[in-house]
């Protein structure tokens, strides 16, 4: 069967890598893809948000399944548009994707269905939001309602900072329409974990838990990024808590979406804070995470394409999905200056020097006419290794990271360090 994968990051390269291993696969297309996907698929020069262009390309190339990687085309209704032309797609509908694209909706959903989350207020009035901040005693997080390219959640340290953030979002409109409504919530303390799951709207198959590192510098210092690395599993989390998250968060959320007339199909990915009072949901994501996908799919033993088809065809119930017991660590190599301004176009050396059992997933890369792979984005590569223990996987990943070189390369040196045990 022919598959079209939408997206251009390391997440999409990882998905393409697994799809390419399926005996069910005929041709694989990636739109727009990167230098890594070009080695295993045919890249199409279409933006991930070009809904009409993607629908036309899927029809013209007789695509049997479209797999949507990023959140924005899901929020814009790509799955709905493909349904109109009779092409199956893996991912939630526009209405279901609001679980990520609208913080106001997702927080209300949790409140209505008793899913644990931080105390909050939702506002479309700056004056009312400011009054909420002034009346609150503890530290707060201010979140834009809509998608804001990872810049919509601001963890504040004071009332003054929270008020300044509200003014930027709601008065100065620095995030455009995304910040017209906001959620202001209690700042939770604890350790973060992510809980991905496949679901066809009723049945749920949870994946192993994973953790990412968002701040750009070692020791969780500096501004947040899209993610500087990830590891799986989190050895510090006990199985009792893991089972509780599966029942009381993931499955409860799928049931809640069904009950509200928005059946959710695809990957549901809650991000949680494990607090002294128990796990609480920080946010929902309506797709595979990045960089979490890079450390989850190498542990998947079942044919990924078979699982995606089970979701799309509403037959996930009874589908056996197996995972390796190995640990996995992924380290992101970024352009110097990221997540601020950075330069691109630098040749990448050492890609052919990594160990054969280590994966290098491309994100911000492209291939020049002379064949050289060069940098083309903020997050450039993710180097991924597995091992019997987290320490073994981590050592292998960093040993290979050191073999890859490009001007200004930056990476954290503490991905997974001290995170494998309670």
Secondary structure, 3 states (H helix, E strand, C coil): CCEEEEECCHHHHHHHHHHCCCCCCCCEEEEECCCCHHHCCEEECCCCCCHHHHHHHHHHCCCCEEEECCHHHHHCCHHHHHHHCCCCEECCCHHHHHHHHCHHHHHHHHHHHCCCECCEEEECCHHHHHHHHHHCCCCEEEEECCCCCCCCEEECCCHHHHHHHHHHHHHCCCCHHHHCCEEEEECCCCEEEEEEEEECCCCEEECCCEEECCEEEHHHEEEECCCCEEEECCCCCCHHHHHHHHHHHHHHHHHHHHHCCCCCCEEEEEEEEEECCEEEEEEEECCCCCCHHHHHHHHECCCHHHHHHHHHCCCCCCCCCCECCCEEEEEEEECCCCCCCCCCCCECECHHHCCCCCEEEECCEEECCCCCEEECCCEEEEEEEEECCHHHHHHHHHHHHCCCECCCCECCCCCCCCCCCC
